[in-house]
Amino acid sequence: MGSPLRQLYNFAFPHLYDWVSNPESISSEANPNPEELLGVRQWVNGFRSGDYIGRYLWRSPKDPDLWKRVNFNSNPDYIYPDSDKKRREFCLGAGGHTHYWDETAPEIAQELERLID
């Protein structure tokens, strides 16, 4: 939650994190595979529209729904930016870099429950 990969790391270390600013490279070798890189089956990124540290990682900045609060029930496939579903990403709506873990973000609890199941 609130990942600094786009806002800080990509800016400071473009030679290592260029894949973050290039959403079209989702399936390219430049984009890390979560299983190979981290030993996980799925990489989940939750972010808030006003977070000054964390941002989206795999969406296009031109996506008209980029900053809309996620609704897991209305369009479940939207939160998968790639076809193999190894990456999952969603916006929690308005807010800054705090309150990812309180009552203002029930989607985080839902996501953790899904991951545990």
DSSP file (Angstrom, degrees, kcal/mol; ACC not computed):
  #  RESIDUE AA STRUCTURE BP1 BP2  ACC     N-H-->O    O-->H-N    N-H-->O    O-->H-N    TCO  KAPPA ALPHA  PHI   PSI    X-CA   Y-CA   Z-CA
    1    1 A M              0   0    0      0, 0.0    46,-0.2     0, 0.0    99,-0.1   0.000 360.0 360.0 360.0 134.3    0.0    0.0    0.0
    2    2 A G        -     0   0    0     44,-2.0    45,-0.1     1,-0.2    54,-0.1   0.895 360.0-164.2  65.4  40.5    1.3    3.4   -0.9
    3    3 A S        -     0   0    0     43,-0.4    52,-1.2    52,-0.2     3,-0.4  -0.331  17.0-152.4 -62.8 132.7    4.3    2.0   -2.9
    4    4 A P     >> +     0   0    0      0, 0.0     4,-2.1     0, 0.0     5,-2.0   0.350  67.8 105.2 -86.0   7.3    7.0    4.6   -3.6
    5    5 A L  I  4>S+     0   0    0      3,-0.2     5,-2.3     1,-0.2     6,-0.2   0.882  87.4  33.1 -58.9 -41.3    8.2    2.8   -6.8
    6    6 A R  I  45S+     0   0    0     -3,-0.4     5,-0.4     3,-0.2    -1,-0.2   0.957 124.3  39.6 -80.1 -52.0    6.6    5.4   -9.2
    7    7 A Q  I  45S+     0   0    0     46,-0.6    -2,-0.2    -4,-0.4    47,-0.1   0.875 134.3   9.8 -69.7 -40.1    6.9    8.6   -7.3
    8    8 A L  I  X5S+     0   0    0     -4,-2.1     4,-2.6    45,-0.3     5,-0.3   0.860 127.1  42.8-108.6 -55.7   10.4    8.2   -5.7
    9    9 A Y  I  ><S+     0   0    0     -5,-2.0     4,-3.4     1,-0.2     8,-0.3   0.918 114.0  49.2 -67.6 -44.7   12.3    5.2   -7.1
   10   10 A N  H  4<S+     0   0    0     -5,-2.3    -1,-0.2    -6,-0.3     7,-0.2   0.887 115.8  45.7 -61.5 -37.8   11.5    5.6  -10.7
   11   11 A F  H  4 S+     0   0    0     -5,-0.4    -2,-0.2    -6,-0.2    -1,-0.2   0.919 121.6  35.6 -69.6 -45.0   12.5    9.3  -10.5
   12   12 A A  H  < S+     0   0    0     -4,-2.6    -2,-0.2     1,-0.2    -3,-0.2   0.800 131.5  27.5 -82.3 -30.1   15.7    8.7   -8.6
   13   13 A F    >X  +     0   0    0     -4,-3.4     4,-2.1    -5,-0.3     3,-1.7  -0.491  64.6 158.9-131.5  63.2   16.8    5.4  -10.2
   14   14 A P  H 3> S+     0   0    0      0, 0.0     4,-0.8     0, 0.0    -1,-0.1   0.801  73.1  63.5 -60.9 -28.7   15.4    5.3  -13.7
   15   15 A H  H 34 S+     0   0    0      1,-0.2    -5,-0.1     2,-0.2    -2,-0.0   0.759 114.7  32.7 -67.9 -22.2   18.0    2.8  -14.9
   16   16 A L  H <4 S+     0   0    0     -3,-1.7     3,-0.2    -7,-0.2    -1,-0.2   0.744 129.4  33.4 -99.3 -31.0   16.5    0.3  -12.3
   17   17 A Y  H >X S+     0   0    0     -4,-2.1     3,-1.3    -8,-0.3     4,-0.6  -0.022  71.8 121.1-121.1  30.1   12.8    1.3  -12.3
   18   18 A D  G ><  +     0   0    0     -4,-0.8     3,-0.9     1,-0.3     4,-0.3   0.835  69.2  68.4 -61.7 -32.0   12.1    2.4  -15.9
   19   19 A W  G >4 S+     0   0    0     11,-0.3     3,-0.9     1,-0.2    -1,-0.3   0.773  89.6  65.2 -58.8 -26.2    9.5   -0.3  -16.2
   20   20 A V  G <4 S+     0   0    0     -3,-1.3    -1,-0.2     1,-0.2    -2,-0.2   0.873 104.5  42.6 -66.2 -37.2    7.3    1.6  -13.7
   21   21 A S  G << S+     0   0    0     -3,-0.9    -1,-0.2    -4,-0.6    -2,-0.2   0.336 105.1  69.6 -92.9   8.7    6.9    4.6  -16.0
   22   22 A N    X   +     0   0    0     -3,-0.9     3,-2.3    -4,-0.3    -1,-0.2  -0.690  54.0 173.1-125.6  78.4    6.3    2.5  -19.1
   23   23 A P  G >  S+     0   0    0      0, 0.0     3,-1.2     0, 0.0    -1,-0.1   0.745  76.1  67.9 -60.5 -23.0    2.9    0.7  -18.7
   24   24 A E  G 3  S+     0   0    0      1,-0.3     3,-0.4    -3,-0.1    -5,-0.0   0.646  88.0  68.6 -70.0 -12.2    3.1   -0.6  -22.2
   25   25 A S  G X   +     0   0    0     -3,-2.3     3,-1.6    -6,-0.2     6,-0.5   0.236  61.4 119.7 -90.9  15.5    5.9   -2.8  -21.1
   26   26 A I  T <  S+     0   0    0     -3,-1.2    -1,-0.2     1,-0.3    -2,-0.1   0.877  84.8  32.1 -47.2 -47.2    3.7   -5.0  -18.9
   27   27 A S  T 3  S+     0   0    0     -3,-0.4    -1,-0.3     3,-0.0    -2,-0.1   0.429 100.3 104.0 -95.8   3.1    4.5   -8.1  -20.8
   28   28 A S  S X  S-     0   0    0     -3,-1.6     3,-1.1     1,-0.1    -3,-0.0  -0.347  83.7-112.5 -80.5 165.9    8.0   -7.2  -21.8
   29   29 A E  T 3  S+     0   0    0      1,-0.2     4,-0.1    -2,-0.1    -1,-0.1   0.696 113.0  69.0 -69.5 -18.3   11.1   -8.7  -20.1
   30   30 A A  T 3  S+     0   0    0     -5,-0.1   -11,-0.3     2,-0.1    -1,-0.2   0.736  85.5  78.3 -72.4 -21.0   11.9   -5.3  -18.6
   31   31 A N  S <  S-     0   0    0     -3,-1.1   -14,-0.0    -6,-0.5    -1,-0.0  -0.796  92.3-118.2 -91.1 120.6    8.8   -5.6  -16.4
   32   32 A P        -     0   0    0      0, 0.0    -2,-0.1     0, 0.0     3,-0.1  -0.243  14.7-128.6 -64.8 142.8    9.6   -7.9  -13.4
   33   33 A N     >  -     0   0    0      1,-0.1     4,-3.2    -4,-0.1     5,-0.4  -0.800  14.3-142.2 -86.2 122.2    7.7  -11.1  -12.9
   34   34 A P  H  >>S+     0   0    0      0, 0.0     4,-2.2     0, 0.0     6,-1.4   0.849  99.2  52.0 -57.7 -35.3    6.4  -11.1   -9.3
   35   35 A E  H  >5S+     0   0    0      4,-0.2     4,-1.1     6,-0.2     6,-0.1   0.941 117.2  37.1 -66.3 -46.0    7.0  -14.8   -9.0
   36   36 A E  H  45S+     0   0    0      2,-0.2    -1,-0.2     1,-0.1     0, 0.0   0.910 123.6  41.5 -71.9 -42.6   10.6  -14.6  -10.1
   37   37 A L  H  <5S+     0   0    0     -4,-3.2    -2,-0.2     1,-0.1    -1,-0.1   0.917 136.0  10.6 -73.3 -45.1   11.4  -11.3   -8.5
   38   38 A L  H  <5S-     0   0    0     -4,-2.2    -3,-0.2    -5,-0.4    -2,-0.2   0.494  93.8-116.7-117.4  -6.9    9.7  -11.7   -5.1
   39   39 A G  S  <<S+     0   0    0     -4,-1.1     2,-0.3    -5,-0.7    -4,-0.2   0.801  74.4 124.5  72.4  27.8    8.7  -15.4   -4.9
   40   40 A V        -     0   0    0     -6,-1.4    -1,-0.3     1,-0.1    -2,-0.2  -0.873  63.1-137.8-119.0 154.1    5.0  -14.5   -4.8
   41   41 A R  S    S+     0   0    0     -2,-0.3     2,-0.3     1,-0.2    -6,-0.2   0.773  89.1  20.2 -78.9 -26.5    2.1  -15.6   -7.0
   42   42 A Q        -     0   0    0     -8,-0.1     2,-0.6    -7,-0.1    -1,-0.2  -0.996  63.4-146.1-149.2 138.5    0.6  -12.1   -7.3
   43   43 A W  E     -a   87   0A   0     43,-3.0    45,-2.8    -2,-0.3     2,-0.5  -0.921  21.1-164.1-104.9 121.3    1.7   -8.5   -6.7
   44   44 A V  E     -a   88   0A   0     -2,-0.6     2,-0.5    43,-0.2    45,-0.2  -0.910   6.5-172.4-111.4 131.5   -1.0   -6.3   -5.3
   45   45 A N  E     -a   89   0A   0     43,-2.8    45,-2.2    -2,-0.5     2,-0.4  -0.966   3.3-179.2-126.0 115.5   -0.8   -2.5   -5.4
   46   46 A G  E     +a   90   0A   0     -2,-0.5   -44,-2.0    43,-0.2   -43,-0.4  -0.919  13.8 168.4-109.4 139.8   -3.4   -0.4   -3.6
   47   47 A F  E     -a   91   0A   0     43,-2.0    45,-3.2    -2,-0.4     2,-0.3  -0.951  29.6-126.4-146.8 163.6   -3.0    3.4   -3.7
   48   48 A R    >   -     0   0    0     -2,-0.3     3,-1.4    43,-0.2    46,-0.2  -0.852  25.9-122.3-112.1 150.9   -4.9    6.6   -3.0
   49   49 A S  T 3  S+     0   0    0     44,-2.6    45,-0.2    -2,-0.3    47,-0.1   0.786 111.2  39.0 -65.5 -27.8   -5.5    9.4   -5.5
   50   50 A G  T 3  S+     0   0    0     45,-1.4     2,-0.4    43,-0.4    -1,-0.3   0.212  79.5 134.9-106.9  15.7   -3.8   12.0   -3.4
   51   51 A D    <   -     0   0    0     -3,-1.4    45,-0.1    45,-0.3   -49,-0.0  -0.514  40.4-161.6 -69.0 121.9   -0.9    9.9   -2.1
   52   52 A Y  S    S+     0   0    0     -2,-0.4    -1,-0.2     1,-0.1     3,-0.1   0.520  89.0  29.4 -82.8  -5.9    2.3   12.0   -2.4
   53   53 A I  S    S+     0   0    0      1,-0.2   -46,-0.6   -46,-0.0   -45,-0.3   0.720 114.6  54.8-114.9 -51.7    4.5    8.9   -2.1
   54   54 A G        +     0   0    0    -47,-0.1     2,-0.3   -48,-0.1    -1,-0.2  -0.623  60.6 158.3 -93.4 146.8    2.5    5.9   -3.4
   55   55 A R        -     0   0    0    -52,-1.2   -52,-0.2    -2,-0.3   -49,-0.1  -0.863  45.4 -66.0-148.0 179.6    1.0    5.7   -6.9
   56   56 A Y        -     0   0    0     -2,-0.3   -50,-0.1     1,-0.1   -10,-0.1  -0.320  36.6-167.7 -66.3 158.1   -0.3    3.3   -9.5
   57   57 A L  S    S+     0   0    0    -12,-0.1   -35,-0.1   -51,-0.1    -1,-0.1   0.699  76.1  25.0-117.6 -38.2    2.3    1.1  -11.1
   58   58 A W  S    S+     0   0    0      2,-0.1     2,-0.2   -37,-0.1   -32,-0.1   0.457  93.9  97.2-117.0  -1.5    0.8   -0.6  -14.2
   59   59 A R  S    S-     0   0    0      1,-0.1   -35,-0.1     7,-0.1    -3,-0.0  -0.530  75.6-110.4 -86.3 155.5   -2.0    1.7  -15.4
   60   60 A S    >   -     0   0    0     -2,-0.2     3,-1.9     1,-0.1     6,-0.1  -0.651  19.7-129.9 -79.2 140.0   -1.7    4.2  -18.1
   61   61 A P  T 3  S+     0   0    0      0, 0.0    -1,-0.1     0, 0.0     5,-0.1   0.698 109.9  61.1 -62.3 -15.8   -1.9    7.8  -16.9
   62   62 A K  T 3  S+     0   0    0      4,-0.0    -3,-0.0     3,-0.0    -2,-0.0   0.473  72.5 121.5 -88.1  -3.2   -4.6    8.2  -19.7
   63   63 A D    X   -     0   0    0     -3,-1.9     3,-1.6     1,-0.2     4,-0.3  -0.462  57.5-149.2 -62.9 119.0   -6.9    5.7  -18.1
   64   64 A P  T 3  S+     0   0    0      0, 0.0     3,-0.2     0, 0.0    -1,-0.2   0.734  96.4  46.7 -66.2 -20.6  -10.2    7.5  -17.4
   65   65 A D  T >  S+     0   0    0      1,-0.2     3,-1.5     2,-0.1    -2,-0.1   0.303  78.3 110.6-100.8   8.2  -10.9    5.3  -14.4
   66   66 A L  T <  S+     0   0    0     -3,-1.6    -1,-0.2     1,-0.3    -7,-0.1   0.857  84.7  35.7 -52.6 -43.1   -7.4    5.6  -12.9
   67   67 A W  T 3  S+     0   0    0     -4,-0.3    -1,-0.3    -3,-0.2     2,-0.3   0.310  90.3 115.2 -99.5   8.4   -8.4    7.7   -9.9
   68   68 A K  S <  S-     0   0    0     -3,-1.5    23,-0.5     1,-0.1    25,-0.2  -0.575  75.7-105.7 -79.5 141.2  -11.9    6.1   -9.2
   69   69 A R        -     0   0    0     -2,-0.3    23,-0.2    23,-0.2    -1,-0.1  -0.439  44.3-106.1 -64.7 135.2  -12.3    4.2   -6.0
   70   70 A V        -     0   0    0     21,-2.9     2,-0.4    -2,-0.1    -1,-0.1  -0.275  27.7-167.0 -64.3 145.0  -12.4    0.5   -6.6
   71   71 A N    >>  -     0   0    0      4,-0.1     4,-1.2     1,-0.1     3,-0.8  -0.885   4.7-164.4-130.0 100.5  -15.6   -1.5   -6.5
   72   72 A F  T 34 S+     0   0    0     -2,-0.4    -1,-0.1     1,-0.2     7,-0.1   0.754  86.0  51.3 -59.1 -25.5  -14.6   -5.1   -6.4
   73   73 A N  T 34 S+     0   0    0      1,-0.1    -1,-0.2     2,-0.1    -3,-0.0   0.788 103.6  54.7 -84.6 -28.0  -18.1   -6.2   -7.3
   74   74 A S  T <4 S+     0   0    0     -3,-0.8    -2,-0.2     1,-0.2    -1,-0.1   0.895 128.5   0.7 -78.9 -40.0  -18.8   -4.1  -10.4
   75   75 A N    >X  +     0   0    0     -4,-1.2     3,-1.3     1,-0.1     4,-0.5  -0.561  63.5 174.7-149.1  77.6  -15.8   -5.0  -12.6
   76   76 A P  G >4 S+     0   0    0      0, 0.0     3,-0.6     0, 0.0    -1,-0.1   0.775  79.5  56.3 -62.1 -27.6  -13.5   -7.5  -11.0
   77   77 A D  G >4 S+     0   0    0      1,-0.2     3,-1.9     2,-0.1     8,-0.1   0.732  89.4  75.3 -77.4 -19.9  -11.3   -7.9  -14.1
   78   78 A Y  G <4 S+     0   0    0     -3,-1.3    -1,-0.2     1,-0.3    11,-0.1   0.837  86.6  62.3 -59.8 -32.1  -10.5   -4.2  -14.2
   79   79 A I  G << S+     0   0    0     -3,-0.6    10,-2.8    -4,-0.5    -1,-0.3   0.490  88.6  79.8 -77.4  -0.3   -8.1   -4.5  -11.3
   80   80 A Y    <   -     0   0    0     -3,-1.9     8,-0.2     8,-0.2    -1,-0.1  -0.895  57.8-175.1-105.8 104.8   -5.9   -6.9  -13.3
   81   81 A P        +     0   0    0      0, 0.0     2,-0.3     0, 0.0    -1,-0.1   0.586  69.6  49.9 -76.4  -7.2   -3.7   -4.8  -15.6
   82   82 A D  S >  S-     0   0    0      5,-0.5     3,-1.1     1,-0.1     5,-0.2  -0.930  82.6-122.8-131.1 157.4   -2.3   -7.9  -17.3
   83   83 A S  T 3  S+     0   0    0     -2,-0.3    -1,-0.1     1,-0.2    -3,-0.0   0.768 108.1  56.5 -71.8 -26.5   -3.8  -11.0  -18.8
   84   84 A D  T 3  S-     0   0    0      1,-0.0    -1,-0.2    -3,-0.0    -4,-0.0   0.502 101.1-132.8 -85.7  -0.8   -2.0  -13.6  -16.6
   85   85 A K    <   +     0   0    0     -3,-1.1    -2,-0.1     1,-0.1    -1,-0.0   0.784  66.0 130.5  58.5  33.4   -3.4  -11.9  -13.5
   86   86 A K        +     0   0    0    -44,-0.1   -43,-3.0     1,-0.1     2,-0.4   0.583  68.0  52.9 -87.2 -11.3    0.0  -11.8  -11.7
   87   87 A R  E     -a   43   0A   0    -45,-0.2    -5,-0.5    -5,-0.2     2,-0.4  -0.966  64.7-176.0-124.8 141.8   -0.5   -8.1  -10.9
   88   88 A R  E     +a   44   0A   0    -45,-2.8   -43,-2.8    -2,-0.4     2,-0.3  -1.000   8.3 174.4-139.1 134.7   -3.5   -6.6   -9.2
   89   89 A E  E     +a   45   0A   0    -10,-2.8     2,-0.3    -2,-0.4   -43,-0.2  -1.000   3.3 165.4-148.8 139.4   -4.0   -2.9   -8.7
   90   90 A F  E     -a   46   0A   0    -45,-2.2   -43,-2.0    -2,-0.3     2,-0.4  -0.998  29.8-123.7-155.9 153.1   -6.7   -0.6   -7.4
   91   91 A C  E     -a   47   0A   0    -23,-0.5   -21,-2.9    -2,-0.3   -43,-0.2  -0.773   7.2-157.8 -96.4 139.7   -7.4    3.0   -6.2
   92   92 A L        -     0   0    0    -45,-3.2   -23,-0.2     1,-0.4   -44,-0.2   0.245  45.1-120.6 -97.4  10.5   -8.9    3.6   -2.8
   93   93 A G        +     0   0    0    -46,-0.3   -44,-2.6   -25,-0.2   -43,-0.4  -0.465  65.4   5.5  84.9-157.5  -10.1    7.0   -3.8
   94   94 A A  S    S+     0   0    0    -46,-0.2     2,-0.2   -45,-0.2   -26,-0.0  -0.168  85.6  86.5 -63.9 152.6   -9.3   10.3   -2.2
   95   95 A G        -     0   0    0    -47,-0.1   -45,-1.4     2,-0.0     4,-0.1  -0.613  60.2-106.3 138.4 164.2   -6.6   10.5    0.6
   96   96 A G        -     0   0    0     -2,-0.2   -45,-0.3     2,-0.1   -46,-0.1   0.110  61.4 -59.0 -99.0-147.1   -2.9   10.9    1.2
   97   97 A H  S    S+     0   0    0    -47,-0.3     3,-0.2   -50,-0.1     2,-0.2   0.422 110.7  72.3 -84.5   1.7   -0.3    8.5    2.3
   98   98 A T  S    S+     0   0    0      1,-0.2    -2,-0.1     2,-0.1   -96,-0.0  -0.646  74.0  45.0-111.6 171.1   -1.9    7.7    5.6
   99   99 A H    >   +     0   0    0     -2,-0.2     3,-0.5    -4,-0.1    -1,-0.2   0.770  59.2 132.2  70.3  30.6   -5.0    5.7    6.6
  100  100 A Y  T 3  S+     0   0    0     -3,-0.2     8,-0.2     1,-0.2    -2,-0.1   0.762  78.1  44.5 -73.8 -23.5   -4.5    2.6    4.5
  101  101 A W  T 3  S+     0   0    0      7,-0.1    -1,-0.2     3,-0.0     2,-0.2   0.149 101.6  76.2-111.3  18.5   -5.1    0.5    7.5
  102  102 A D  S X  S-     0   0    0     -3,-0.5     3,-1.9     0, 0.0     6,-0.2  -0.490  99.3 -73.7-119.3-167.9   -8.2    2.1    9.1
  103  103 A E  T 3  S+     0   0    0      1,-0.3    -3,-0.0    -2,-0.2    -2,-0.0   0.583 118.4  71.9 -66.7 -10.0  -12.0    2.2    8.6
  104  104 A T  T 3  S+     0   0    0      1,-0.2    -1,-0.3    -5,-0.1     3,-0.1   0.581 101.3  45.3 -79.9  -8.0  -11.5    4.6    5.6
  105  105 A A    X>  +     0   0    0     -3,-1.9     3,-1.5     1,-0.1     4,-0.7  -0.495  57.6 156.7-133.7  65.5  -10.2    1.7    3.5
  106  106 A P  H 3> S+     0   0    0      0, 0.0     4,-2.0     0, 0.0     5,-0.2   0.734  70.7  73.0 -63.0 -19.8  -12.3   -1.4    3.9
  107  107 A E  H 3> S+     0   0    0      1,-0.2     4,-2.6     2,-0.2     5,-0.2   0.814  89.4  59.2 -63.8 -29.3  -11.1   -2.6    0.6
  108  108 A I  H <> S+     0   0    0     -3,-1.5     4,-2.7     2,-0.2    -1,-0.2   0.928 105.9  47.1 -65.5 -43.8   -7.7   -3.4    2.2
  109  109 A A  H  X S+     0   0    0     -4,-0.7     4,-2.3     2,-0.2    -2,-0.2   0.911 112.6  50.4 -62.0 -42.0   -9.4   -5.8    4.6
  110  110 A Q  H  X S+     0   0    0     -4,-2.0     4,-2.3     2,-0.2    -2,-0.2   0.917 111.7  47.9 -61.1 -43.1  -11.3   -7.3    1.7
  111  111 A E  H  X S+     0   0    0     -4,-2.6     4,-2.5     2,-0.2    -2,-0.2   0.916 111.0  49.6 -66.8 -43.0   -8.1   -7.7   -0.3
  112  112 A L  H  X S+     0   0    0     -4,-2.7     4,-2.3     1,-0.2    -1,-0.2   0.906 110.8  50.9 -62.1 -40.3   -6.2   -9.3    2.7
  113  113 A E  H  X S+     0   0    0     -4,-2.3     4,-2.4    -5,-0.2    -2,-0.2   0.918 110.1  49.7 -61.8 -43.6   -9.0  -11.7    3.2
  114  114 A R  H  < S+     0   0    0     -4,-2.3    -2,-0.2     1,-0.2    -1,-0.2   0.908 111.4  49.1 -61.5 -42.5   -9.0  -12.7   -0.5
  115  115 A L  H  < S+     0   0    0     -4,-2.5    -1,-0.2     1,-0.2    -2,-0.2   0.879 111.7  48.1 -66.5 -37.9   -5.2  -13.2   -0.3
  116  116 A I  H  <        0   0    0     -4,-2.3    -1,-0.2     1,-0.3    -2,-0.2   0.898 360.0 360.0 -69.5 -40.4   -5.4  -15.4    2.8
  117  117 A D     <        0   0    0     -4,-2.4    -1,-0.3    -5,-0.2    -2,-0.2   0.515 360.0 360.0 -62.8 360.0   -8.2  -17.5    1.4
